[in-house]
Amino acid sequence: MKTCVSLILVLAALLFAVPANAQSRLKAGDPVNIELKVPAEDAANVSTLYTVSGSGTVKMPYLDREVQAAGLTTTELARRIELAYKAAEIYTNPTINVVLNDPSKQAPHVVTVGGEVKTGGAQVPLRENMRLFTAIMSAGGFTEFADVKKVKLIRNNRATIYNMRKIDEAGSNNPILMDGDTIVVPQD
């Protein structure tokens, strides 16, 4: 009988230990996306990227006290924030979602280069202070059919035309690119 009870206790301990170890524990400096799902009408005021402070806490809007985060899983932190909002009588039944923001899993910063370039179009990794001409060269350069006087840079749904034959030293005709820019090299 003792063996059976001991076996049940060991199995129960293993069952509870696996989920706790399956998710890593938060620590100071960790970036976390905290999203208020319910009530949805207040989501914009709460949902954003937070960083676990050096003291292991997260400062949430409307709460007088910071919420302890270090040492918790993202699920445990979500429940703790929900309880803090309930205890402060700010929300009656909030639903919080917490996700560790892992920069290594984020999409790379790119510009899209298409049209009359030798690679036939490509997504070029965006480097710091990368300029229009550099991105085109990174996509193989112009084809023999390219109209280099009418290169189009599309940013935020607004197109600007650049003459790549007249690049000045100040860079006014060779702008620094931003993440998500699209470059179209038309046919002559």
N, C-alpha and C positions, 0 to 999 in steps of 0.2 A: 504494500500500500504506500509506504514511504517513497519507494522508487517511482511509482506512478505519479505521485504528487510532485516530486522533484522534477520529473520529466516534463510535466505540465508547466511548472514554473519556468524551467529553462526555455521551453518552446515559446511561452508567453513573452519572456524577456527578449528573445530573438525577434519575435514579431514586432515588438515595439521599438527595438533598436534599429531595424532596417530603415524605416521611414525617417527616423531622426538623422541617420547618417547619409541618406540618399540626397539630402539637400544640404548645401554648405551653410555655415553660420556666417552672419554678417559681422563685419569688423569696421573700426573707424576708417573713414576715407572711402568706403564703398559707395558708388553711385547707385541709387535705386529709383526706379520709376514708381511713383505712388499715384494710383488712380482711384478716384471716388466714382463708383459706378451708380450707387443709389444714395441720396437723391440725385438724379441726373441733372436737375436744373442748377445745382451748385458745383458740378464737376469741374468747370473751368476755373473756379477759385481754389481748388485743392489739388487737382491733378497736374503734376509736373515732375521734373527730375530733382531729387533731393540727394544730399550727401550726408552720410553718417558722420557726425561731428567727432572731433578728437576725444570727447568724453563719452562717445558711443551712443549719442542720442540723435533724434530727428525732431526739428521744430516744425510743427504742423499749424496751418492757419486756424485761427479761432481758439486754440488751446493755450491756456496760461502756462502749462508745464510742458517741457519737452518729453518725448516718448522714447523710452529706452529701446535701442535697436541692436546694438552689438551683442553678439552671442545668440541671437535669435535667427531662425530661418525666415525667409520672406513670408511664408504663410503665418508663422507666429507673430511677425511684426504687423501684418494686416489685421489679425484678430485683436492685437493689443491696441492699435489705432482705433478700430471700431469700438472697443470697450471704452477708450478714453473719450471719444465723442459722445457716447451714450451717457457716461458718468457726468460729463460736463453739461448734459442736456442740450447739446447743440443739434444732434441728429438722433431720432428715435430708433431707427434701424438702418444704419449705414452699411454699405457693402464696399469694402476696400480691396484693391488688388495691388500687390507689390511684386515687382520683378527686378532682379539684379541687372543693372545696365552694364553689360560686358562689352567694352569698346572693341575687343578682338573679334566680336561677332557682328559688329555693325557693318553696314554696306560701305564700301570704299567711296571716297570722294572722286567723282569722275566728271568729265565733259564728253559730250558725244560729238564726233566729227563725222560728217557724211557728205555725200555728193562726189564731186570730182577729186577724190584723194586716192592715192595708189592702193591703199588697203581696202577700198570700196566702202569704207565706213567703219568706225571703231569707237569704242569707249576707251578714252585715254585717262589713266590715273592723274588726278589733279595734284600738282606739286605746288608748294608755296610760291607765290608771285609768278605763276606760270602765265605767259602771255599768249595771245591769239595765234601768232605765227608759230610759236613753239608747239602748240597743240596740233596744228596742221602738219608740221614736220614729224611729230610723233605718230601721226596716222599715215606716214609714208610720203608725205609731200603732195604737191599738186600733180594731177595727170596732165597730159599734153592738151586736153580739151577744157581745162579749167578756165573760168573767167575770174582771174585773180583781182580784178578791179571791183568785183561785186560780191565779196565774201560776206555772208550774213551771220551775225551773232544774235541768237535768240536767248533772251534772259527775261524771266517772269512774263512770258507771253508778249514781249516787246522785241521787235527786230530792229537791228542797226546794221547798216551796210558799211563795209570797210574796203578801201582800195589797198591791197597788200603790195602794190608796186611802189607806194609812197609811204614807207614806214619812217616816221621821224624819231629822233632821239628821245624826245620827251614822252613818247609812248602814246600820244593822243590817237594815233591810228593803229595801235597795237595794244589794246587794253589788257589789263590783268583779268584773268578769268575767275569765275566763281563756280562752286559746286552746282551741278545741274545745268550749266550752260550748254547750248546746242550750237554747233557751227555747221553751216551749210555752204559748200563750195559749189556754185552753179556751173553749168556747162556754158562755154563761150558760144 
